Amino acid sequence: MKPLINLKKHRSDLNPKWLLEKLGEFLLDIAKLIFGGVVLVGIMETNVNPYWLFSIGGRVAI
């Protein structure tokens, strides 16, 4: 039975710059989702302290 992916054989085909680019795009999408969630919670009328909401949400997004 042959493995689907042989990493030793295809290791030279992996481009570190491409992997870092994809990781950067993923982390940017996560930061946008967190920031959007913070804004939505800030808009809704809840008992959340806005200072803590924006400070913690901003730090996590950064």
VODRENKOL-895531 format. One record per residue: residue number from 1; residue in three letters; x, y, z of N, C-alpha, C in turn. Coordinates in nm, 2 decimals. Layout:
// VODRENKOL-895531
i, aa, nu, nv, nw, cau, cav, caw, cu, cv, cw
NUM, ALA, X, Y, Z, X, Y, Z, X, Y, Z
...
***
This chain:
// VODRENKOL-895531
i, aa, nu, nv, nw, cau, cav, caw, cu, cv, cw
1, MET, 0.08, -0.12, 0.00, 0.00, 0.00, 0.00, 0.09, 0.12, 0.00
2, LYS, 0.07, 0.21, -0.10, 0.15, 0.33, -0.11, 0.08, 0.45, -0.03
3, PRO, 0.16, 0.53, 0.04, 0.11, 0.64, 0.11, 0.06, 0.75, 0.01
4, LEU, -0.04, 0.83, 0.05, -0.09, 0.93, -0.04, 0.01, 1.04, -0.06
5, ILE, 0.07, 1.08, 0.05, 0.17, 1.19, 0.04, 0.30, 1.14, 0.10
6, ASN, 0.41, 1.15, 0.02, 0.54, 1.11, 0.08, 0.61, 1.24, 0.10
7, LEU, 0.62, 1.28, 0.23, 0.68, 1.41, 0.26, 0.83, 1.42, 0.23
8, LYS, 0.90, 1.31, 0.25, 1.04, 1.31, 0.22, 1.07, 1.33, 0.07
9, LYS, 0.98, 1.28, -0.01, 1.00, 1.29, -0.16, 0.96, 1.44, -0.20
10, HIS, 0.86, 1.49, -0.14, 0.81, 1.62, -0.19, 0.85, 1.74, -0.10
11, ARG, 0.94, 1.71, -0.01, 0.99, 1.82, 0.09, 1.06, 1.93, 0.01
12, SER, 1.13, 1.90, -0.10, 1.19, 2.01, -0.17, 1.09, 2.09, -0.25
13, ASP, 0.97, 2.04, -0.27, 0.87, 2.12, -0.34, 0.80, 2.22, -0.25
14, LEU, 0.82, 2.21, -0.12, 0.75, 2.30, -0.03, 0.83, 2.43, -0.03
15, ASN, 0.76, 2.54, -0.05, 0.82, 2.67, -0.06, 0.79, 2.75, 0.07
16, PRO, 0.89, 2.77, 0.16, 0.87, 2.84, 0.29, 0.80, 2.98, 0.27
17, LYS, 0.83, 3.05, 0.16, 0.77, 3.18, 0.14, 0.62, 3.17, 0.12
18, TRP, 0.58, 3.06, 0.04, 0.44, 3.04, 0.01, 0.37, 3.00, 0.14
19, LEU, 0.43, 2.92, 0.23, 0.37, 2.88, 0.35, 0.35, 3.00, 0.44
20, LEU, 0.45, 3.08, 0.45, 0.44, 3.20, 0.54, 0.33, 3.30, 0.49
21, GLU, 0.32, 3.31, 0.35, 0.22, 3.39, 0.30, 0.08, 3.34, 0.33
22, LYS, 0.06, 3.21, 0.32, -0.07, 3.15, 0.36, -0.10, 3.17, 0.50
23, LEU, 0.00, 3.15, 0.59, -0.02, 3.17, 0.73, -0.05, 3.31, 0.76
24, GLY, 0.01, 3.41, 0.70, -0.02, 3.55, 0.72, -0.17, 3.58, 0.68
25, GLU, -0.21, 3.53, 0.57, -0.35, 3.55, 0.52, -0.45, 3.49, 0.63
26, PHE, -0.41, 3.37, 0.68, -0.50, 3.31, 0.78, -0.51, 3.39, 0.90
27, LEU, -0.39, 3.44, 0.95, -0.39, 3.52, 1.08, -0.46, 3.65, 1.06
28, LEU, -0.45, 3.71, 0.94, -0.52, 3.83, 0.91, -0.68, 3.81, 0.91
29, ASP, -0.72, 3.70, 0.85, -0.86, 3.67, 0.86, -0.91, 3.65, 1.00
30, ILE, -0.83, 3.58, 1.08, -0.87, 3.56, 1.22, -0.88, 3.69, 1.30
31, ALA, -0.78, 3.78, 1.27, -0.79, 3.92, 1.34, -0.91, 3.99, 1.29
32, LYS, -0.95, 3.99, 1.17, -1.07, 4.06, 1.12, -1.19, 4.00, 1.19
33, LEU, -1.20, 3.87, 1.20, -1.31, 3.81, 1.27, -1.32, 3.85, 1.41
34, ILE, -1.21, 3.86, 1.48, -1.21, 3.90, 1.62, -1.25, 4.04, 1.63
35, PHE, -1.20, 4.13, 1.55, -1.23, 4.27, 1.55, -1.38, 4.29, 1.52
36, GLY, -1.43, 4.22, 1.42, -1.58, 4.23, 1.39, -1.66, 4.18, 1.50
37, GLY, -1.62, 4.08, 1.57, -1.70, 4.03, 1.69, -1.70, 4.14, 1.80
38, VAL, -1.58, 4.20, 1.82, -1.58, 4.31, 1.92, -1.67, 4.42, 1.89
39, VAL, -1.67, 4.46, 1.76, -1.76, 4.57, 1.72, -1.90, 4.53, 1.73
40, LEU, -1.94, 4.41, 1.70, -2.08, 4.37, 1.71, -2.12, 4.36, 1.86
41, VAL, -2.04, 4.31, 1.94, -2.07, 4.31, 2.09, -2.08, 4.45, 2.14
42, GLY, -2.00, 4.54, 2.09, -2.00, 4.68, 2.13, -2.13, 4.75, 2.09
43, ILE, -2.18, 4.71, 1.97, -2.31, 4.77, 1.92, -2.43, 4.72, 2.00
44, MET, -2.43, 4.59, 2.03, -2.54, 4.54, 2.10, -2.55, 4.59, 2.24
45, GLU, -2.66, 4.60, 2.29, -2.68, 4.66, 2.43, -2.66, 4.55, 2.53
46, THR, -2.54, 4.53, 2.58, -2.51, 4.43, 2.68, -2.45, 4.50, 2.80
47, ASN, -2.42, 4.42, 2.90, -2.36, 4.47, 3.02, -2.21, 4.45, 3.02
48, VAL, -2.15, 4.47, 2.91, -2.01, 4.45, 2.89, -1.94, 4.59, 2.90
49, ASN, -1.83, 4.60, 2.98, -1.76, 4.72, 2.99, -1.69, 4.75, 2.86
50, PRO, -1.72, 4.86, 2.79, -1.66, 4.89, 2.66, -1.51, 4.90, 2.66
51, TYR, -1.46, 4.96, 2.77, -1.31, 4.97, 2.78, -1.25, 4.84, 2.78
52, TRP, -1.29, 4.74, 2.86, -1.23, 4.61, 2.86, -1.26, 4.54, 2.73
53, LEU, -1.37, 4.56, 2.67, -1.41, 4.49, 2.54, -1.31, 4.53, 2.43
54, PHE, -1.29, 4.66, 2.41, -1.21, 4.71, 2.31, -1.06, 4.69, 2.33
55, SER, -1.02, 4.70, 2.46, -0.88, 4.68, 2.49, -0.84, 4.53, 2.48
56, ILE, -0.91, 4.44, 2.53, -0.88, 4.30, 2.51, -0.90, 4.25, 2.37
57, GLY, -1.00, 4.29, 2.30, -1.03, 4.26, 2.17, -0.92, 4.31, 2.07
58, GLY, -0.88, 4.44, 2.10, -0.77, 4.50, 2.02, -0.64, 4.43, 2.03
59, ARG, -0.61, 4.39, 2.16, -0.48, 4.32, 2.18, -0.48, 4.18, 2.12
60, VAL, -0.59, 4.11, 2.13, -0.59, 3.98, 2.06, -0.59, 3.99, 1.91
61, ALA, -0.65, 4.09, 1.85, -0.65, 4.11, 1.71, -0.51, 4.15, 1.66
62, ILE, -0.44, 4.23, 1.74, -0.30, 4.26, 1.70, -0.21, 4.15, 1.72
***
